[in-house]
Amino acid sequence: MAETPYTLLSCGMSLDGFLDDASDHRLLLSNAADFDRVDEVRAGSDAIMVGATTVRHDDPRLQVRSPARIARRRTAGLAEQPVKVTVTNRAKLDPEASFFTTGTGPKLVYCASDTVDMATEQLGHRATVLDAGRPVALRRVCEDLYQRGIRRLMVEGGGEVHTQLLTDGLADELRLVVAPIFVGHPDATRFVGPGDFPFSGARRARLVETRPIGDVVLLRYALSDRFALDAW
């Protein structure tokens, strides 16, 4: 089997397991101290991946914000910013979204085979468009990223991406932040959807760290034999 990057899932959720509240506005589940922690993880990553729904709904910039961390990357001989990656089956993305317009680093769009031509026409001036199968297969995506030199992949959502990476055994680590709120909306997005997960029943993921960060709690889990406490 081809190699894949060390893959870290980074997620914030409500007490009842939701990523958002189904409104038109982004639900902020974290706090300033935790956003700074996420920035540190980004700074140690070769690439950051999100699903197309996250691009459309949250309009993320996916940039390292700290000047000191950017300088540290530069000193280490790295690009100032990680590569940005998104995956989509429909290829309906706005080329003016922050994902595409913010930062000068590479942007990769992995899309379904039958949408490659359309995506290239719409997004080719902003990003590199790549065929990821029909439907999009994240193992294929991860293998291609490894071939492109990506060794540390941070995944910031959403639920479909997290679900497929977990059920396909592609995730090495999970850093899950739990916020002290309930969402309770039936149309809101959960952290993961239905699937055949490797950690269920008698097999349990290994908890390696718990850390209060203001009013949220970070739970860190080892999901594979490749897990390393100091990987980031």
TITORGU-580193 format. One line per 8 residues: number of its first residue (from 1); their letters; for each residue x, y negated, z of C-alpha. Coordinates in nm, 2 decimals. Layout:
# TITORGU-580193
NUM	A	X Y Z | ... $
# end
This chain:
# TITORGU-580193
1	MAETPYTL	0.00 0.00 0.00 | 0.13 -0.35 -0.09 | 0.24 -0.58 0.19 | 0.03 -0.86 0.33 | 0.11 -1.16 0.54 | 0.10 -1.16 0.92 | -0.26 -1.28 0.96 | -0.39 -1.48 1.25 $
9	LSCGMSLD	-0.76 -1.56 1.28 | -0.83 -1.89 1.46 | -1.18 -1.96 1.56 | -1.40 -2.16 1.80 | -1.74 -2.05 1.90 | -2.03 -2.12 2.14 | -2.11 -1.91 2.43 | -2.37 -1.73 2.22 $
17	GFLDDASD	-2.12 -1.66 1.94 | -2.20 -1.93 1.68 | -1.96 -2.14 1.47 | -2.21 -2.42 1.40 | -2.56 -2.54 1.48 | -2.70 -2.53 1.12 | -2.72 -2.91 1.11 | -2.57 -3.13 0.84 $
25	HRLLLSNA	-2.30 -3.24 1.07 | -1.99 -3.04 1.19 | -2.03 -2.91 1.54 | -1.72 -2.99 1.75 | -1.66 -2.69 1.96 | -1.32 -2.79 2.09 | -1.15 -3.08 2.26 | -0.84 -3.30 2.21 $
33	ADFDRVDE	-0.60 -3.07 2.39 | -0.72 -2.76 2.19 | -0.70 -2.95 1.86 | -0.34 -3.02 1.94 | -0.28 -2.65 2.00 | -0.44 -2.57 1.66 | -0.21 -2.83 1.51 | 0.09 -2.64 1.65 $
41	VRAGSDAI	-0.03 -2.31 1.50 | -0.08 -2.48 1.17 | 0.27 -2.62 1.18 | 0.40 -2.26 1.22 | 0.21 -2.13 0.93 | 0.30 -2.08 0.56 | -0.06 -2.10 0.45 | -0.41 -2.18 0.59 $
49	MVGATTVR	-0.71 -2.01 0.45 | -1.08 -2.10 0.48 | -1.39 -1.98 0.30 | -1.57 -2.19 0.04 | -1.87 -2.24 0.28 | -1.63 -2.40 0.53 | -1.49 -2.63 0.25 | -1.85 -2.74 0.16 $
57	HDDPRLQV	-1.99 -2.77 0.51 | -1.70 -2.90 0.72 | -1.49 -3.07 0.46 | -1.16 -2.98 0.64 | -0.83 -3.15 0.56 | -0.62 -2.85 0.68 | -0.32 -3.07 0.75 | -0.05 -3.06 1.02 $
65	RSPARIAR	-0.12 -3.40 1.19 | 0.18 -3.44 1.43 | 0.47 -3.64 1.27 | 0.71 -3.45 1.50 | 0.58 -3.11 1.37 | 0.60 -3.23 1.01 | 0.96 -3.34 1.07 | 1.04 -3.00 1.23 $
73	RRTAGLAE	0.91 -2.82 0.93 | 1.12 -3.04 0.70 | 1.43 -2.97 0.92 | 1.36 -2.60 0.89 | 1.36 -2.63 0.51 | 0.99 -2.59 0.48 | 0.73 -2.79 0.29 | 0.58 -3.06 0.50 $
81	QPVKVTVT	0.24 -2.89 0.49 | 0.13 -2.53 0.46 | -0.03 -2.41 0.14 | -0.41 -2.44 0.14 | -0.61 -2.14 0.04 | -0.99 -2.09 -0.02 | -1.19 -1.80 -0.15 | -1.52 -1.81 -0.33 $
89	NRAKLDPE	-1.76 -1.58 -0.51 | -1.96 -1.87 -0.67 | -1.68 -2.12 -0.75 | -1.91 -2.41 -0.67 | -1.67 -2.65 -0.50 | -1.64 -3.02 -0.52 | -1.30 -3.13 -0.66 | -1.33 -3.44 -0.44 $
97	ASFFTTGT	-1.35 -3.24 -0.12 | -1.07 -3.32 0.13 | -0.93 -2.97 0.08 | -0.83 -3.08 -0.27 | -0.76 -3.45 -0.23 | -0.57 -3.45 0.10 | -0.20 -3.37 0.09 | 0.04 -3.31 -0.19 $
105	GPKLVYCA	0.11 -2.94 -0.12 | -0.02 -2.65 -0.32 | -0.39 -2.55 -0.32 | -0.50 -2.20 -0.42 | -0.85 -2.11 -0.51 | -0.92 -1.73 -0.53 | -1.25 -1.67 -0.71 | -1.46 -1.39 -0.85 $
113	SDTVDMAT	-1.35 -1.26 -1.19 | -1.65 -1.39 -1.38 | -1.61 -1.75 -1.25 | -1.24 -1.80 -1.32 | -1.30 -2.00 -1.64 | -1.56 -2.22 -1.48 | -1.35 -2.28 -1.17 | -1.04 -2.35 -1.39 $
121	EQLGHRAT	-1.24 -2.61 -1.58 | -1.38 -2.78 -1.27 | -1.08 -2.74 -1.03 | -0.77 -2.67 -1.24 | -0.65 -3.03 -1.21 | -0.66 -3.00 -0.84 | -0.56 -2.64 -0.76 | -0.43 -2.32 -0.90 $
129	VLDAGRPV	-0.73 -2.09 -0.98 | -0.67 -1.71 -0.94 | -0.88 -1.40 -1.01 | -0.97 -1.21 -0.69 | -1.20 -0.95 -0.83 | -1.58 -0.92 -0.82 | -1.67 -0.95 -0.55 | -1.37 -1.13 -0.41 $
137	ALRRVCED	-1.15 -0.88 -0.23 | -0.95 -1.03 0.05 | -0.69 -0.74 0.04 | -0.61 -0.84 -0.31 | -0.59 -1.20 -0.20 | -0.36 -1.13 0.09 | -0.13 -0.91 -0.13 | -0.11 -1.19 -0.38 $
145	LYQRGIRR	-0.03 -1.44 -0.11 | 0.26 -1.22 0.01 | 0.40 -1.20 -0.34 | 0.39 -1.58 -0.34 | 0.61 -1.59 -0.03 | 0.34 -1.64 0.23 | 0.45 -1.45 0.54 | 0.24 -1.62 0.81 $
153	LMVEGGGE	-0.13 -1.68 0.72 | -0.36 -1.88 0.95 | -0.73 -1.83 0.89 | -0.97 -2.09 1.01 | -1.30 -1.94 0.90 | -1.57 -1.90 0.82 | -1.78 -1.60 0.93 | -1.77 -1.41 0.60 $
161	VHTQLLTD	-1.39 -1.44 0.57 | -1.34 -1.34 0.93 | -1.57 -1.04 0.89 | -1.40 -0.91 0.58 | -1.05 -0.95 0.72 | -1.15 -0.77 1.04 | -1.34 -0.49 0.87 | -1.06 -0.44 0.61 $
169	GLADELRL	-0.80 -0.41 0.88 | -0.61 -0.72 0.75 | -0.60 -0.92 1.08 | -0.31 -0.89 1.31 | -0.41 -1.14 1.58 | -0.72 -1.33 1.70 | -0.72 -1.66 1.88 | -1.07 -1.72 1.99 $
177	VVAPIFVG	-1.18 -2.04 2.17 | -1.51 -2.03 2.36 | -1.69 -2.36 2.42 | -1.93 -2.41 2.71 | -2.24 -2.47 2.50 | -2.52 -2.26 2.35 | -2.65 -2.31 1.99 | -2.95 -2.08 1.98 $
185	HPDATRFV	-3.04 -2.16 1.62 | -3.14 -1.86 1.41 | -2.99 -2.01 1.09 | -2.65 -2.10 1.24 | -2.34 -1.91 1.14 | -2.20 -1.65 1.37 | -1.83 -1.58 1.43 | -1.87 -1.25 1.23 $
193	GPGDFPFS	-2.16 -1.08 1.04 | -2.25 -0.71 1.03 | -1.98 -0.47 0.94 | -1.78 -0.16 1.03 | -1.53 -0.31 1.27 | -1.21 -0.12 1.38 | -1.27 -0.23 1.74 | -1.59 -0.08 1.87 $
201	GARRARLV	-1.70 0.19 2.10 | -1.40 0.35 2.27 | -1.14 0.15 2.07 | -1.09 -0.19 2.23 | -0.88 -0.48 2.11 | -0.59 -0.56 2.34 | -0.63 -0.89 2.53 | -0.28 -1.05 2.57 $
209	ETRPIGDV	-0.36 -1.40 2.70 | -0.64 -1.61 2.85 | -0.59 -1.98 2.89 | -0.82 -2.26 3.01 | -0.78 -2.57 2.79 | -0.99 -2.84 2.95 | -1.35 -2.72 2.93 | -1.28 -2.44 2.67 $
217	VLLRYALS	-1.11 -2.10 2.71 | -0.86 -1.95 2.47 | -0.88 -1.57 2.43 | -0.59 -1.41 2.24 | -0.61 -1.06 2.11 | -0.36 -0.82 1.95 | -0.53 -0.65 1.65 | -0.25 -0.46 1.49 $
225	DRFALDAW	0.09 -0.30 1.56 | 0.25 -0.60 1.40 | 0.13 -0.83 1.68 | 0.41 -1.03 1.83 | 0.36 -1.25 2.13 | 0.60 -1.51 2.00 | 0.50 -1.48 1.63 | 0.38 -1.85 1.64 $
# end
